[in-house]
Amino acid sequence: MIGYISDVEGNLDYFMKYVAISKVLDYDQSQNQLLLRNDCYFVFGGDAVDKGPGDIRFVRLLVDLKDRYPDRVFLILGNRDINKTKLTSEIHQTDIDRSIDEIPGPYWVDSGSRVTYRMFLESLAEEQNVDDINELHNRVNKLKWLLVHTMGCQTTFEFRRQELALLEDCPIDEISDDMVVDSYLYHSCDPSGINYNYLIRANIGVVLGNTLFVHGAITDENAGFVPSNDNLDDRQETVPGEYTDAPVEDWIQSINTFMREQIDNWIQQPQWDDDRSTRGGSALMGYGYASSVGKYTCLVTSFVKDGVFRCPSNRVCNYLYSNNIKRVVVGHKPYGDSPVVLQKNGIEFISCDTSYSDFSKKDNRGSAVSEVRIIGDLFGNYTEIEGILHDKREIFYKINNEQNLGGDPFVGKVIRHEGYDWIIKAKLRDLETWVLTRGEGYKVIYKDVDIDFICSKLFKDPRTKIWGTHFHIYFEEHQLTEAIGVIHALKEFLMEKDVAITRTSTYRSGYGPHKNYNCEIRIETFKQKPGPEIEFVTPDKHFRDIAIGYLWSSINQSEIVISSYPTTHNYLKEDLFVDGIDHRYRGIFLSNKPSEWSPSFFFNPPMVPTRYDKVLMDTRAQTIVEESEIKTIRSKFEIDEQWKIPFGLRSIKLVTDEASILGRGLEHFISNNCKAIVCTFNEVYVTILAQDESDISFEDSGIIMSWIQLNRNYLHPIQLMLGVNSNNGVTNTNAMYCTIPEK
């Protein structure tokens, strides 16, 4: 098991709350030591210091833990850890001896918000009624300016004073400003100092099995990019470095090598040179600022932009997945009071900075704390998250993946609500309640929802979203009789039920815009209005469902092959666009035996009335059978009823790697729409049966299969088994297969 936390930022009380819920760490109070449990790993994700009165004590705990468990404890560098290397030069006496105007402002701060050292001293002089700002030019004020206006640490100077008083066991007023400065100098560059010791033990990135840990994010620009020692700690048009085709683990090792070379360079030259143009470690310092290296760094890039958490591009996902990386865990950018998870292309992206959990509390955290756990061995594992929200409610959930198909099916999904994208972020412990979040800058908005709400947003209701179904029938010449028999039986059945049906047939491949099939059946519901517009309506309990169920059962008991996909209102077609994939072109391919076919489909919902019955022959090309032969075969059905199906579906079983989410959605839909139907599911199977062990009605099977069609964006490679009663009363549960071909 791997335990992870990030961005403690000197808040020791927060870290001890983490230890209290951790399954990998314990704390020995008598020895003031952290203990790592057997067979466990611990990763700290960076940003150890700055915003709490526990910098020294917290980093000492981490360094001691790393030294006692060097192969199972890993420390990540954050931007707040790296920027402390600047202090050895910035508050050294040689820099204090320079004139005020030789000290530039922070290039990484926008000009409109930038406060130069001169501006800071001028404001201070006005506040203290001092005439000459040079009187205020000293290392104390230089450090205060650096912390507040270049490192975003408004309270850090006084936090250090508090901690020194605690460590020295003396009143806080006995800790002078100079003692605070001395502490920063000591801990930055002395071999026994906390920043020094953290830096020499940490890495920019760590790969443990199939999990990659960095502080920031992986982007198109930084994936595979190795920075050069020629990198500048300044704005630069071109970022020195090169891309590598090496595996992810080797790429990360190359970045870590760059880091160690820069740390050694900083140790050798901790101060500025005489003309203040170079200092040791400057290439690493620049790597910590987007203003210097843009998105070429994995230190300060983020999956969060404009308050929205986004996964990286397909190219990045493919790069990671091809190198067996199934999970990327980061910190750096706060996003509410618990970790946020999204999945894309088989990879989990987890962001864990919760430093802005509760703005009503002094430390901006309040009660919020969570542990991210990777359960299992290094290559076969799943993610588990446990914690406490800012309002003290407990969360606990596991994430679905290849190793844990029984995890929560909803956490990490994105739903559209009230004009915004919301992430299903967490599940409350032991409750059927989920927490939605969306961001607005650093503010995160929360909303509790139940299963009804989630299913109404995640899944499409075929009673309101589709108005018909296309069936494309495939058969060889020798199967013509059987194919027409199935079609004829369906036609007679539908005529009895007064269901509109169109059958267009060419009995050849490649007719019109469609490819790879030779017959099409459309079952549609519509109501024509005067003029060119057509209003489509789908009333509840419509016979369309019966027709669809009948045809699925019919094909199940024949030898022909069929594909099927729903037709939707034109203005609803965006419902079939999910994660950038146009699912209109991903029909369900049916056969009563496994097939290797992978047909493509053309979305062509008819916009004209379809109440007629005739065979359309392709006059532009020769057909594979003569029209007279078709008429002969059709006439046979006037007296022969052998094609009428003897029984309906006994069971519907889905085998898919999305059985958990599909099962929850189907269970919810069936419970509200189908009487006496039972839906059960586990990690692999979804099974649908009639309660009384009879056949599922045509209407129920039709609406269930329409639901499966419409929500096929959740169907990864899938096997569909439609069981029927055989003549001897034995249920055949391996009667039909279903696959979702790629576009």
Helices and strands as residue ranges (DSSP letters): E 2-5, H 12-21, E 25-28, E 33-36, E 41-44, H 55-68, E 73-75, H 79-82, G 83-86, H 87-90, H 93-96, G 100-102, H 117-128, G 133-136, H 139-149, H 156-168, G 172-174, H 177-189, H 194-201, E 205-208, E 211-214, E 225-227, E 241-243, H 248-268, H 282-287, H 290-293, G 294-296, E 304-305, E 308-309, H 314-322, E 327-330, E 340-344, E 347-351, E 369-376, E 381-388, E 394-398, E 414-417, E 420-427, E 434-440, E 443-449, H 451-458, H 462-465, E 466-474, G 477-479, H 480-497, E 501-505, E 519-524, E 527-528, E 534-535, H 543-556, E 561-568, G 570-576, E 577-578, E 581-582, G 583-585, E 588-591, H 627-636, E 649-655, H 659-673, E 677-681, E 685-690, H 698-710, G 712-714, E 719-725, E 731-732, E 737-739
